[in-house]
Structure formats: structure tokens, C-alpha cells
Amino acid sequence: RCLMSTILYRKENKIAYVTINREEAMNCFNYDTLDELQKVTDSISLDPEVSVVIFTGAGEKSFSFGADLKDRKKLKKPEVRRNVKAIRDVFNSIASLPQPTIAAVNGYAFGGGFELMIACDFSIAAQGVKMRLTETSWAIIPGAEGTQRLPRLVGEMKAKELIFTARKFTAEEGVELGVVLKVVKKEELLLSCEQLAFDIMKNGQVAIKQAKYAITQGMNTDLQTGLAIESKAYELTIPTSDRMEALSAFSEKRSPVFTGN
């Protein structure tokens, strides 16, 4: 377990748990938080002992309220640009992690908190959670990839409506939009995320990483290029011992025992 001032990090059963630890500030992002989150994310990306990553916020109220605007009011313009670049870079790093990622949305997901949520592969939210892209109400725009990721998830027109109006919506509407996988009781949130993680981890880990890579890269290109990406990703699964184990297990009528190789 690694304890930092603004990020909690622990590993258990090949799951990495990353918690934004600024409960008193509604888990807002200041520069120190972003810097620590970047370091944790970089270490996870290279860690063979991590198969799935769960992101959440400390406490009961907030997943994250986004950028720390009290802090930002004191910043000069170059520092604001630094912070915006830092949040964009770290969310891109999270979206680019080879391991599947799950946002355990325990409370408000506003602004940058919502953008962190949609940078993850999956989000599971507690009942009663509210979401909102607040930025245009602050006379800015979503600067942590929200203007790019959200249209790809919900379509251009719906993304424009949510961003232009900065309106609040529920986690249940998030399911309808396709930005939330499911809504569960608050006390079942972490367990539900862990169950998804275990359902993923019972399969071949090289295959999971290559499937994620093919999907993510293919979504940002045309079909024929996407098919070429898929073909190369498939090639990397052929020489694995896990693939041979799956074939052996099938012929022997038993469950496969994968090693991640």
C-alpha cells in the first residue's frame, strides 16, 4: 500500500485501487493531485502484477468535482495552462493504460471528474449520483478531453447538448446515454466493480490487453485500418501459452488455468 498526500494506492488480487484523496475539497484536482496521479498511472502501466484498475474518490459525497477552482483563482495564466495540460495528459495516460479500467463513481462526477470517468473503460455508479460537465457555466470548455471523448460515446448532438447547457443529469440517465455501465446501491458499488474485474481476469490477460488495444485504436480510424489493427493484435495472442492452455483445457473438458503469458 502506498499513501501519498492526495492519492491513495493499493494492490490486491491483481487489482489496483486508485483513490483521489481530497475528501475535504470534494476530490478536486489541483496540480499536486494531478502530478501524483500521473506518477501512479505511469507505474501501473508497467506493472505486470496489475490486471485491472479501479478509480474512485474518497468519502461518500464526491467521485470528483473536477478542477480545484478555489486553487485556480490564485493561479497566473501560465499556471492555468500548466494545470490544463497536466489534467489532459494524465487522463490520456489513464485512457491509454493497457489494463482495463473501471470508475467506481461513488458521488458527484462533475467537470474533470466526469472526464476522468469517461476516460475509463467502464463506469459503475452508485444510486443517486449526479453528473455534469460544468465548464461552459464557468466560461471555459471541457479541457480534459471531454469535447472529444463524449461525442464518441454518445454522439455529436447529445454531447453538444450536455456541454452547451452544462446541465446536471443522473447516473440512471448516464446508463441510457452509454457513459455508465450500470447503477447499483451505494453499499454494493465496490463489490460490483470487483465482480466485473474478476469476470475480466478469469480470461487470457494478453488477449484482454490486445482486445482493448484493437478496440481503442480501431474506434479512431476507418474500418479497413481498424481491421488491420485487429489482425496485428490477434497475431500477438497466437504464440502465448495461455492460448495453448485454452485449447488443452477444452479437449480435456476442464477450466483453463491462465498465467498471463
ABEGO torsion letter per residue (X at the ends): XBBBAABBBBBBGGBBBBBBBBAAAGGBBBAAAAAAAAAAAAAAAABAABABBBBBBBEAABABAEBBAAAAAABBAAAAAAAAAAAAAAAAAAAABABBBBBBBABBBBEAAAAAAAABABBBBBBGBBBBBAAAAAGBBBAAGAAAAAAAAAEAAAAAAAAAAGBBBBAAAAAAAGABABBBBAAAAAAAAAAAAAAAAABBAAAAAAAAAAAAAAAABBAAAAAAAAAAAAAAAAABAAAAAAAAAAAAGBBBBBAGX
